[in-house]
Amino acid sequence: MIVPKELNAYCPSCKKHSKHKVKVSTSKAKKGRTLAWGNLRQERKLKGYHGKVAGKKKVKKQGVRNKIMLECLVCHKKHERTISGRMKKKAETAK
């Protein structure tokens, strides 16, 4: 999906339509913190203490959404916009 480098969009901070600079910000979900309490507890259980425990659960993966970061050229505030539901082709800016 090709997105123009600049587009006219609504800016919620200056409350009017103005030119915006476009940057693609599509990213997948990050891994959890390794020192989080739940992760430490799960690892401790999987090592063999405290009897049997279920392993990792099978979860339905969520689709990654195409997102673009819009920067207002008037007030220089940034806001994000989703441009399609689930990602089929990654968004890229026009050359």
Secondary structure in CASP SS format (residue, H / E / C, confidence):
PFRMAT SS
TARGET T0000
AUTHOR 0000-0000-0000
METHOD secondary structure of the structure
MODEL  1
M C 1.00
I E 1.00
V E 1.00
P C 1.00
K C 1.00
E E 1.00
L E 1.00
N E 1.00
A E 1.00
Y E 1.00
C E 1.00
P C 1.00
S C 1.00
C C 1.00
K C 1.00
K E 1.00
H E 1.00
S E 1.00
K E 1.00
H E 1.00
K E 1.00
V E 1.00
K E 1.00
V E 1.00
S C 1.00
T C 1.00
S C 1.00
K C 1.00
A C 1.00
K C 1.00
K C 1.00
G C 1.00
R C 1.00
T C 1.00
L C 1.00
A C 1.00
W H 1.00
G H 1.00
N H 1.00
L H 1.00
R H 1.00
Q H 1.00
E H 1.00
R H 1.00
K H 1.00
L H 1.00
K H 1.00
G C 1.00
Y C 1.00
H C 1.00
G C 1.00
K C 1.00
V C 1.00
A C 1.00
G C 1.00
K C 1.00
K C 1.00
K C 1.00
V C 1.00
K C 1.00
K C 1.00
Q C 1.00
G C 1.00
V C 1.00
R C 1.00
N C 1.00
K E 1.00
I E 1.00
M E 1.00
L E 1.00
E E 1.00
C E 1.00
L C 1.00
V C 1.00
C C 1.00
H C 1.00
K C 1.00
K E 1.00
H E 1.00
E E 1.00
R E 1.00
T E 1.00
I C 1.00
S C 1.00
G C 1.00
R C 1.00
M C 1.00
K C 1.00
K C 1.00
K C 1.00
A C 1.00
E E 1.00
T E 1.00
A C 1.00
K C 1.00
END
